[in-house]
Amino acid sequence: MNMSILFDPEPIQWGLRGDPYLWREMAEQFQGIPLPESSHELSSLLEETFLKLTGYPVSHQKHFRVERHAHGGMSSGGIATEFWRERGIPLLLSRFAAQQGVQRDGFAAR
């Protein structure tokens, strides 16, 4: 299994208008990359990829804009690090934990 499975389905609510585009870009980055061994390793990979794709650490305290994710509108391309810290990354970590539980129990993931 590769890491991109953790990104499906997408969250229902986002922080800013650029967040869904960044979510999809991150999913593409992890296509074909095997799931890591631990949630700590996953968290590190997510934070490193966030930094690589945006130029900002997920700990950055202010919203910022990623031009390639701007598709029209006043807040277009805006990235809310608060969304990623409080909802996005925790959602991915919880999906990873659920996936690990399925693998440990010997059942195939759906």
KETI-890237 format. One record per residue: residue number from 0; x, y, z of N, C-alpha, C in turn. Coordinates in Angstrom, 2 decimals, always signed. Atoms other than C-alpha are relative to their C-alpha. Example, Ala and Ser with C-alpha at 12.3 -4.5 7.8 and 13.67 -1.06 7.14 Angstrom:
! residues 2
@lumlo=0	n_X=+0.89	n_Y=-1.19	n_Z=+0.00	ca_X=+12.30	ca_Y=-4.50	ca_Z=+7.80	c_X=+0.90	c_Y=+1.20	c_Z=+0.00;
@lumlo=1	n_X=-0.82	n_Y=-1.19	n_Z=-0.06	ca_X=+13.67	ca_Y=-1.06	ca_Z=+7.14	c_X=-0.77	c_Y=+1.09	c_Z=+0.73;
***
This chain:
! residues 110
@lumlo=0	n_X=+0.83	n_Y=-1.18	n_Z=+0.00	ca_X=+0.00	ca_Y=+0.00	ca_Z=+0.00	c_X=+0.88	c_Y=+1.24	c_Z=+0.00;
@lumlo=1	n_X=-0.79	n_Y=-1.22	n_Z=+0.03	ca_X=+1.17	ca_Y=+3.47	ca_Z=-0.74	c_X=-0.69	c_Y=+1.11	c_Z=+0.79;
@lumlo=2	n_X=+0.47	n_Y=-1.07	n_Z=-0.89	ca_X=+0.78	ca_Y=+6.65	ca_Z=+1.25	c_X=-1.16	c_Y=+0.80	c_Z=-0.57;
@lumlo=3	n_X=+1.06	n_Y=-0.82	n_Z=+0.59	ca_X=-1.59	ca_Y=+8.29	ca_Z=-1.21	c_X=-1.39	c_Y=-0.48	c_Z=+0.41;
@lumlo=4	n_X=+1.32	n_Y=+0.48	n_Z=-0.43	ca_X=-4.44	ca_Y=+6.08	ca_Z=+0.08	c_X=-0.51	c_Y=+0.76	c_Z=+1.22;
@lumlo=5	n_X=+0.40	n_Y=-0.74	n_Z=-1.19	ca_X=-4.44	ca_Y=+8.15	ca_Z=+3.26	c_X=-0.73	c_Y=+1.29	c_Z=-0.35;
@lumlo=6	n_X=+0.58	n_Y=-1.27	n_Z=+0.42	ca_X=-5.60	ca_Y=+11.19	ca_Z=+1.27	c_X=-1.41	c_Y=-0.14	c_Z=-0.59;
@lumlo=7	n_X=+1.32	n_Y=+0.23	n_Z=+0.58	ca_X=-8.86	ca_Y=+9.61	ca_Z=+0.08	c_X=-0.92	c_Y=-0.62	c_Z=+1.04;
@lumlo=8	n_X=+0.59	n_Y=-1.17	n_Z=+0.64	ca_X=-11.49	ca_Y=+10.79	ca_Z=+0.76	c_X=+0.58	c_Y=+1.30	c_Z=+0.55;
@lumlo=9	n_X=-0.45	n_Y=-1.32	n_Z=-0.42	ca_X=-10.72	ca_Y=+14.47	ca_Z=+0.98	c_X=-0.85	c_Y=+0.49	c_Z=+1.17;
@lumlo=10	n_X=+0.80	n_Y=-0.59	n_Z=-1.09	ca_X=-11.81	ca_Y=+16.44	ca_Z=+4.06	c_X=-1.21	c_Y=+0.76	c_Z=-0.56;
@lumlo=11	n_X=+1.20	n_Y=-0.73	n_Z=+0.40	ca_X=-15.23	ca_Y=+18.07	ca_Z=+3.92	c_X=+0.22	c_Y=+1.50	c_Z=+0.13;
@lumlo=12	n_X=-0.27	n_Y=-1.42	n_Z=-0.23	ca_X=-14.02	ca_Y=+21.40	ca_Z=+5.32	c_X=+1.49	c_Y=+0.28	c_Z=-0.12;
@lumlo=13	n_X=-1.37	n_Y=-0.42	n_Z=+0.19	ca_X=-10.85	ca_Y=+23.30	ca_Z=+4.50	c_X=+0.27	c_Y=+1.27	c_Z=+0.77;
@lumlo=14	n_X=-0.36	n_Y=-1.26	n_Z=-0.62	ca_X=-8.97	ca_Y=+26.22	ca_Z=+5.97	c_X=-0.18	c_Y=+1.16	c_Z=-0.97;
@lumlo=15	n_X=+0.08	n_Y=-1.02	n_Z=+1.04	ca_X=-8.45	ca_Y=+28.37	ca_Z=+2.85	c_X=-0.11	c_Y=-0.67	c_Z=-1.37;
@lumlo=16	n_X=+0.30	n_Y=+0.54	n_Z=+1.33	ca_X=-9.06	ca_Y=+27.97	ca_Z=-0.86	c_X=+1.15	c_Y=-0.74	c_Z=-0.67;
@lumlo=17	n_X=-1.13	n_Y=+0.73	n_Z=+0.57	ca_X=-5.55	ca_Y=+26.72	ca_Z=-1.66	c_X=+0.23	c_Y=-1.36	c_Z=+0.64;
@lumlo=18	n_X=-0.24	n_Y=+1.26	n_Z=-0.72	ca_X=-5.70	ca_Y=+23.87	ca_Z=+0.86	c_X=-0.41	c_Y=-1.25	c_Z=-0.79;
@lumlo=19	n_X=+0.34	n_Y=+1.22	n_Z=+0.76	ca_X=-7.60	ca_Y=+21.39	ca_Z=-1.38	c_X=+1.02	c_Y=-0.30	c_Z=-1.10;
@lumlo=20	n_X=-0.99	n_Y=+0.21	n_Z=+1.04	ca_X=-5.04	ca_Y=+21.92	ca_Z=-4.14	c_X=+1.31	c_Y=-0.55	c_Z=+0.57;
@lumlo=21	n_X=-1.20	n_Y=+0.51	n_Z=-0.67	ca_X=-2.16	ca_Y=+21.36	ca_Z=-1.73	c_X=-0.23	c_Y=-1.45	c_Z=+0.44;
@lumlo=22	n_X=+0.36	n_Y=+1.37	n_Z=-0.41	ca_X=-3.93	ca_Y=+18.24	ca_Z=-0.40	c_X=+0.21	c_Y=-0.96	c_Z=-1.19;
@lumlo=23	n_X=-0.12	n_Y=+0.84	n_Z=+1.20	ca_X=-4.12	ca_Y=+16.82	ca_Z=-3.94	c_X=+1.46	c_Y=-0.10	c_Z=-0.46;
@lumlo=24	n_X=-1.41	n_Y=+0.02	n_Z=+0.38	ca_X=-0.52	ca_Y=+17.80	ca_Z=-4.67	c_X=+0.79	c_Y=-0.93	c_Z=+0.93;
@lumlo=25	n_X=-0.68	n_Y=+0.89	n_Z=-0.94	ca_X=+0.64	ca_Y=+16.02	ca_Z=-1.52	c_X=-0.34	c_Y=-1.45	c_Z=-0.30;
@lumlo=26	n_X=+0.40	n_Y=+1.37	n_Z=+0.34	ca_X=-1.36	ca_Y=+12.91	ca_Z=-2.47	c_X=+0.80	c_Y=-0.49	c_Z=-1.21;
@lumlo=27	n_X=-0.80	n_Y=+0.37	n_Z=+1.18	ca_X=+0.42	ca_Y=+12.92	ca_Z=-5.85	c_X=+1.46	c_Y=-0.27	c_Z=+0.38;
@lumlo=28	n_X=-1.40	n_Y=+0.17	n_Z=-0.43	ca_X=+3.81	ca_Y=+13.28	ca_Z=-4.13	c_X=+0.21	c_Y=-1.38	c_Z=+0.64;
@lumlo=29	n_X=-0.12	n_Y=+1.27	n_Z=-0.72	ca_X=+3.11	ca_Y=+10.14	ca_Z=-2.10	c_X=-0.46	c_Y=-1.21	c_Z=-0.81;
@lumlo=30	n_X=+0.40	n_Y=+1.10	n_Z=+0.87	ca_X=+1.85	ca_Y=+8.05	ca_Z=-5.02	c_X=+1.18	c_Y=-0.95	c_Z=-0.17;
@lumlo=31	n_X=-1.06	n_Y=+0.99	n_Z=+0.16	ca_X=+3.88	ca_Y=+4.85	ca_Z=-5.05	c_X=+0.99	c_Y=-0.07	c_Z=+1.15;
@lumlo=32	n_X=-0.88	n_Y=+0.03	n_Z=-1.18	ca_X=+5.60	ca_Y=+5.61	ca_Z=-1.72	c_X=-0.66	c_Y=-0.91	c_Z=+1.04;
@lumlo=33	n_X=+0.60	n_Y=+0.90	n_Z=-0.98	ca_X=+5.03	ca_Y=+2.76	ca_Z=+0.76	c_X=-0.33	c_Y=+0.69	c_Z=+1.32;
@lumlo=34	n_X=+0.33	n_Y=-0.52	n_Z=-1.32	ca_X=+3.36	ca_Y=+3.46	ca_Z=+4.08	c_X=+1.20	c_Y=-0.17	c_Z=+0.93;
@lumlo=35	n_X=-1.14	n_Y=+0.12	n_Z=-0.92	ca_X=+5.98	ca_Y=+4.17	ca_Z=+6.75	c_X=-0.30	c_Y=-1.00	c_Z=+1.13;
@lumlo=36	n_X=+0.14	n_Y=+0.96	n_Z=-1.09	ca_X=+6.54	ca_Y=+1.96	ca_Z=+9.77	c_X=-0.72	c_Y=+0.57	c_Z=+1.22;
@lumlo=37	n_X=+0.57	n_Y=-0.58	n_Z=-1.22	ca_X=+5.33	ca_Y=+4.43	ca_Z=+12.40	c_X=-0.70	c_Y=+1.32	c_Z=-0.29;
@lumlo=38	n_X=+0.69	n_Y=-1.29	n_Z=+0.14	ca_X=+3.07	ca_Y=+7.44	ca_Z=+12.89	c_X=+1.00	c_Y=+1.14	c_Z=+0.14;
@lumlo=39	n_X=-1.04	n_Y=-1.03	n_Z=-0.13	ca_X=+6.16	ca_Y=+9.43	ca_Z=+13.95	c_X=+0.68	c_Y=+0.23	c_Z=-1.36;
@lumlo=40	n_X=-0.63	n_Y=-0.10	n_Z=+1.32	ca_X=+7.80	ca_Y=+8.67	ca_Z=+10.59	c_X=-0.97	c_Y=+0.66	c_Z=-0.99;
@lumlo=41	n_X=+0.99	n_Y=-0.61	n_Z=+0.88	ca_X=+4.56	ca_Y=+9.58	ca_Z=+8.78	c_X=-0.09	c_Y=+1.49	c_Z=+0.26;
@lumlo=42	n_X=+0.08	n_Y=-1.41	n_Z=-0.36	ca_X=+4.31	ca_Y=+12.87	ca_Z=+10.65	c_X=+1.19	c_Y=+0.77	c_Z=-0.56;
@lumlo=43	n_X=-1.21	n_Y=-0.64	n_Z=+0.53	ca_X=+7.89	ca_Y=+13.72	ca_Z=+9.69	c_X=-0.07	c_Y=+0.14	c_Z=-1.52;
@lumlo=44	n_X=+0.12	n_Y=-0.03	n_Z=+1.46	ca_X=+7.27	ca_Y=+12.84	ca_Z=+6.04	c_X=-1.01	c_Y=+1.06	c_Z=-0.45;
@lumlo=45	n_X=+1.01	n_Y=-1.00	n_Z=+0.34	ca_X=+4.13	ca_Y=+14.99	ca_Z=+5.94	c_X=+0.53	c_Y=+1.41	c_Z=+0.20;
@lumlo=46	n_X=-0.54	n_Y=-1.34	n_Z=-0.28	ca_X=+5.87	ca_Y=+17.97	ca_Z=+7.53	c_X=+1.11	c_Y=+0.37	c_Z=-0.99;
@lumlo=47	n_X=-1.05	n_Y=-0.25	n_Z=+0.97	ca_X=+8.89	ca_Y=+17.64	ca_Z=+5.22	c_X=-0.59	c_Y=+0.33	c_Z=-1.37;
@lumlo=48	n_X=+0.62	n_Y=-0.22	n_Z=+1.31	ca_X=+6.65	ca_Y=+17.46	ca_Z=+2.15	c_X=-0.74	c_Y=+1.32	c_Z=-0.03;
@lumlo=49	n_X=+0.67	n_Y=-1.30	n_Z=-0.10	ca_X=+4.58	ca_Y=+20.43	ca_Z=+3.31	c_X=+1.01	c_Y=+1.12	c_Z=-0.23;
@lumlo=50	n_X=-1.06	n_Y=-1.01	n_Z=+0.14	ca_X=+7.78	ca_Y=+22.47	ca_Z=+3.62	c_X=+0.53	c_Y=+0.04	c_Z=-1.43;
@lumlo=51	n_X=-0.52	n_Y=+0.08	n_Z=+1.37	ca_X=+9.08	ca_Y=+21.27	ca_Z=+0.25	c_X=-0.96	c_Y=+0.63	c_Z=-1.01;
@lumlo=52	n_X=+0.99	n_Y=-0.47	n_Z=+0.97	ca_X=+5.83	ca_Y=+22.13	ca_Z=-1.57	c_X=-0.40	c_Y=+1.46	c_Z=+0.20;
@lumlo=53	n_X=+0.48	n_Y=-1.36	n_Z=-0.27	ca_X=+5.06	ca_Y=+25.45	ca_Z=+0.12	c_X=+1.12	c_Y=+0.99	c_Z=+0.31;
@lumlo=54	n_X=-1.06	n_Y=-0.89	n_Z=-0.43	ca_X=+8.37	ca_Y=+26.84	ca_Z=+1.32	c_X=-0.16	c_Y=+0.48	c_Z=+1.43;
@lumlo=55	n_X=+0.27	n_Y=-0.38	n_Z=-1.40	ca_X=+6.90	ca_Y=+27.21	ca_Z=+4.83	c_X=-0.14	c_Y=-1.26	c_Z=+0.85;
@lumlo=56	n_X=+0.25	n_Y=+1.14	n_Z=-0.89	ca_X=+6.96	ca_Y=+24.87	ca_Z=+7.82	c_X=-1.47	c_Y=+0.01	c_Z=+0.43;
@lumlo=57	n_X=+1.39	n_Y=+0.10	n_Z=-0.45	ca_X=+3.58	ca_Y=+23.64	ca_Z=+9.05	c_X=-0.19	c_Y=+0.78	c_Z=+1.31;
@lumlo=58	n_X=+0.07	n_Y=-0.76	n_Z=-1.26	ca_X=+4.40	ca_Y=+25.46	ca_Z=+12.32	c_X=-0.14	c_Y=+1.51	c_Z=-0.24;
@lumlo=59	n_X=+0.12	n_Y=-1.43	n_Z=+0.33	ca_X=+4.26	ca_Y=+28.85	ca_Z=+10.49	c_X=-1.35	c_Y=+0.50	c_Z=+0.51;
@lumlo=60	n_X=+1.20	n_Y=-0.48	n_Z=-0.70	ca_X=+1.71	ca_Y=+30.97	ca_Z=+12.35	c_X=-0.96	c_Y=+0.83	c_Z=-0.84;
@lumlo=61	n_X=+0.87	n_Y=-0.83	n_Z=+0.82	ca_X=+0.27	ca_Y=+33.02	ca_Z=+9.49	c_X=-0.36	c_Y=-0.71	c_Z=-1.29;
@lumlo=62	n_X=+0.39	n_Y=+0.52	n_Z=+1.31	ca_X=-1.63	ca_Y=+32.15	ca_Z=+6.34	c_X=+0.97	c_Y=+0.52	c_Z=-1.04;
@lumlo=63	n_X=-0.86	n_Y=-0.44	n_Z=+1.09	ca_X=+0.35	ca_Y=+32.39	ca_Z=+3.13	c_X=-0.60	c_Y=-0.47	c_Z=-1.31;
@lumlo=64	n_X=+0.54	n_Y=+0.29	n_Z=+1.34	ca_X=-0.23	ca_Y=+32.10	ca_Z=-0.60	c_X=+1.01	c_Y=-0.84	c_Z=-0.79;
@lumlo=65	n_X=-0.80	n_Y=+0.79	n_Z=+0.93	ca_X=+1.05	ca_Y=+29.47	ca_Z=-3.02	c_X=-0.58	c_Y=+0.29	c_Z=-1.39;
@lumlo=66	n_X=+0.49	n_Y=-0.52	n_Z=+1.29	ca_X=+0.74	ca_Y=+30.98	ca_Z=-6.48	c_X=-0.54	c_Y=-1.09	c_Z=-0.92;
@lumlo=67	n_X=+0.46	n_Y=+1.04	n_Z=+0.92	ca_X=+0.38	ca_Y=+27.69	ca_Z=-8.38	c_X=-1.36	c_Y=-0.57	c_Z=+0.40;
@lumlo=68	n_X=+1.32	n_Y=+0.46	n_Z=-0.45	ca_X=-2.73	ca_Y=+26.94	ca_Z=-6.31	c_X=-1.04	c_Y=+1.12	c_Z=-0.04;
@lumlo=69	n_X=+0.93	n_Y=-1.12	n_Z=+0.14	ca_X=-4.34	ca_Y=+30.29	ca_Z=-7.10	c_X=-0.78	c_Y=-0.19	c_Z=-1.30;
@lumlo=70	n_X=+0.86	n_Y=+0.27	n_Z=+1.16	ca_X=-7.28	ca_Y=+29.67	ca_Z=-9.43	c_X=-1.13	c_Y=+1.01	c_Z=-0.08;
@lumlo=71	n_X=+0.99	n_Y=-1.06	n_Z=+0.08	ca_X=-9.17	ca_Y=+32.95	ca_Z=-9.13	c_X=-0.65	c_Y=+0.27	c_Z=+1.34;
@lumlo=72	n_X=+0.63	n_Y=-0.39	n_Z=-1.26	ca_X=-10.79	ca_Y=+34.85	ca_Z=-6.30	c_X=+0.99	c_Y=+0.63	c_Z=+0.95;
@lumlo=73	n_X=-0.83	n_Y=-0.79	n_Z=-0.91	ca_X=-9.51	ca_Y=+37.01	ca_Z=-3.50	c_X=+0.91	c_Y=-0.85	c_Z=+0.88;
@lumlo=74	n_X=-0.83	n_Y=+0.82	n_Z=-0.90	ca_X=-8.27	ca_Y=+34.25	ca_Z=-1.17	c_X=+0.59	c_Y=-1.22	c_Z=-0.71;
@lumlo=75	n_X=-0.48	n_Y=+1.13	n_Z=+0.79	ca_X=-7.27	ca_Y=+31.91	ca_Z=-3.99	c_X=+1.48	c_Y=-0.25	c_Z=+0.26;
@lumlo=76	n_X=-1.38	n_Y=+0.39	n_Z=-0.25	ca_X=-4.07	ca_Y=+30.01	ca_Z=-3.31	c_X=+0.42	c_Y=+0.10	c_Z=+1.44;
@lumlo=77	n_X=-0.33	n_Y=-0.14	n_Z=-1.41	ca_X=-4.24	ca_Y=+30.71	ca_Z=+0.41	c_X=+0.12	c_Y=-1.34	c_Z=+0.69;
@lumlo=78	n_X=-0.24	n_Y=+1.23	n_Z=-0.77	ca_X=-2.85	ca_Y=+28.02	ca_Z=+2.70	c_X=-0.11	c_Y=+0.36	c_Z=+1.47;
@lumlo=79	n_X=+0.20	n_Y=-0.21	n_Z=-1.44	ca_X=-3.97	ca_Y=+27.84	ca_Z=+6.33	c_X=+0.77	c_Y=-1.08	c_Z=+0.76;
@lumlo=80	n_X=-0.78	n_Y=+0.98	n_Z=-0.75	ca_X=-1.29	ca_Y=+26.16	ca_Z=+8.41	c_X=-0.79	c_Y=-0.53	c_Z=+1.20;
@lumlo=81	n_X=+0.85	n_Y=+0.45	n_Z=-1.11	ca_X=-3.82	ca_Y=+25.99	ca_Z=+11.25	c_X=-0.84	c_Y=-1.21	c_Z=-0.42;
@lumlo=82	n_X=+0.75	n_Y=+1.15	n_Z=+0.51	ca_X=-5.96	ca_Y=+23.66	ca_Z=+9.10	c_X=+0.89	c_Y=-1.24	c_Z=-0.02;
@lumlo=83	n_X=-0.90	n_Y=+1.14	n_Z=+0.12	ca_X=-2.96	ca_Y=+21.42	ca_Z=+8.45	c_X=+0.41	c_Y=-0.53	c_Z=+1.37;
@lumlo=84	n_X=-0.41	n_Y=+0.43	n_Z=-1.35	ca_X=-1.85	ca_Y=+21.35	ca_Z=+12.11	c_X=-1.14	c_Y=-0.64	c_Z=+0.77;
@lumlo=85	n_X=+1.12	n_Y=+0.42	n_Z=-0.86	ca_X=-5.30	ca_Y=+20.89	ca_Z=+13.65	c_X=-0.95	c_Y=-1.00	c_Z=-0.63;
@lumlo=86	n_X=+0.94	n_Y=+0.92	n_Z=+0.64	ca_X=-7.25	ca_Y=+18.92	ca_Z=+11.05	c_X=+0.64	c_Y=-0.90	c_Z=-1.05;
@lumlo=87	n_X=-0.54	n_Y=+0.78	n_Z=+1.12	ca_X=-5.33	ca_Y=+17.82	ca_Z=+7.95	c_X=+0.96	c_Y=-1.10	c_Z=+0.41;
@lumlo=88	n_X=-0.99	n_Y=+1.00	n_Z=-0.41	ca_X=-2.31	ca_Y=+16.09	ca_Z=+9.45	c_X=-0.58	c_Y=-0.97	c_Z=+1.04;
@lumlo=89	n_X=+0.63	n_Y=+0.97	n_Z=-0.91	ca_X=-4.28	ca_Y=+14.62	ca_Z=+12.40	c_X=-0.93	c_Y=-0.99	c_Z=-0.71;
@lumlo=90	n_X=+0.86	n_Y=+0.92	n_Z=+0.76	ca_X=-6.78	ca_Y=+13.17	ca_Z=+9.90	c_X=+0.84	c_Y=-1.06	c_Z=-0.70;
@lumlo=91	n_X=-0.88	n_Y=+0.97	n_Z=+0.67	ca_X=-3.97	ca_Y=+11.54	ca_Z=+7.91	c_X=+0.61	c_Y=-0.98	c_Z=+1.00;
@lumlo=92	n_X=-0.55	n_Y=+0.88	n_Z=-1.03	ca_X=-2.42	ca_Y=+10.17	ca_Z=+11.11	c_X=-1.03	c_Y=-0.98	c_Z=+0.52;
@lumlo=93	n_X=+1.05	n_Y=+0.92	n_Z=-0.48	ca_X=-5.75	ca_Y=+8.71	ca_Z=+12.25	c_X=-0.31	c_Y=-1.05	c_Z=-1.06;
@lumlo=94	n_X=+0.20	n_Y=+0.98	n_Z=+1.07	ca_X=-6.23	ca_Y=+7.05	ca_Z=+8.87	c_X=+1.15	c_Y=-1.00	c_Z=-0.03;
@lumlo=95	n_X=-1.16	n_Y=+0.89	n_Z=-0.06	ca_X=-2.72	ca_Y=+5.63	ca_Z=+9.15	c_X=-0.16	c_Y=-0.99	c_Z=+1.14;
@lumlo=96	n_X=+0.19	n_Y=+0.88	n_Z=-1.16	ca_X=-3.47	ca_Y=+4.25	ca_Z=+12.62	c_X=-1.06	c_Y=-1.06	c_Z=-0.30;
@lumlo=97	n_X=+1.05	n_Y=+0.96	n_Z=+0.36	ca_X=-6.67	ca_Y=+2.64	ca_Z=+11.32	c_X=+0.54	c_Y=-1.02	c_Z=-0.99;
@lumlo=98	n_X=-0.59	n_Y=+0.89	n_Z=+0.99	ca_X=-4.75	ca_Y=+1.17	ca_Z=+8.39	c_X=+0.96	c_Y=-0.99	c_Z=+0.66;
@lumlo=99	n_X=-0.93	n_Y=+0.87	n_Z=-0.71	ca_X=-2.08	ca_Y=-0.21	ca_Z=+10.71	c_X=-0.76	c_Y=-1.06	c_Z=+0.80;
@lumlo=100	n_X=+0.83	n_Y=+0.95	n_Z=-0.74	ca_X=-4.78	ca_Y=-1.82	ca_Z=+12.87	c_X=-0.55	c_Y=-1.08	c_Z=-0.90;
@lumlo=101	n_X=+0.52	n_Y=+0.96	n_Z=+0.98	ca_X=-6.27	ca_Y=-3.49	ca_Z=+9.80	c_X=+1.10	c_Y=-0.96	c_Z=-0.40;
@lumlo=102	n_X=-1.10	n_Y=+0.86	n_Z=+0.42	ca_X=-2.88	ca_Y=-4.80	ca_Z=+8.71	c_X=+0.43	c_Y=-0.94	c_Z=+1.12;
@lumlo=103	n_X=-0.41	n_Y=+0.84	n_Z=-1.13	ca_X=-2.04	ca_Y=-6.08	ca_Z=+12.22	c_X=-0.99	c_Y=-1.14	c_Z=+0.22;
@lumlo=104	n_X=+1.02	n_Y=+1.01	n_Z=-0.22	ca_X=-5.34	ca_Y=-7.95	ca_Z=+12.46	c_X=-0.10	c_Y=-1.00	c_Z=-1.14;
@lumlo=105	n_X=-0.01	n_Y=+0.93	n_Z=+1.12	ca_X=-4.72	ca_Y=-9.59	ca_Z=+9.11	c_X=-1.13	c_Y=+0.19	c_Z=-0.97;
@lumlo=106	n_X=+1.09	n_Y=-0.25	n_Z=+0.94	ca_X=-7.70	ca_Y=-8.10	ca_Z=+7.34	c_X=+0.48	c_Y=+0.94	c_Z=-1.08;
@lumlo=107	n_X=-0.35	n_Y=-0.89	n_Z=+1.12	ca_X=-7.37	ca_Y=-6.47	ca_Z=+3.95	c_X=-0.74	c_Y=+1.32	c_Z=+0.16;
@lumlo=108	n_X=+0.64	n_Y=-1.31	n_Z=-0.01	ca_X=-8.09	ca_Y=-2.77	ca_Z=+3.75	c_X=-1.01	c_Y=+0.09	c_Z=-1.12;
@lumlo=109	n_X=+1.01	n_Y=-0.15	n_Z=+1.06	ca_X=-11.15	ca_Y=-1.75	ca_Z=+1.80	c_X=+0.45	c_Y=+1.02	c_Z=-1.00;
***
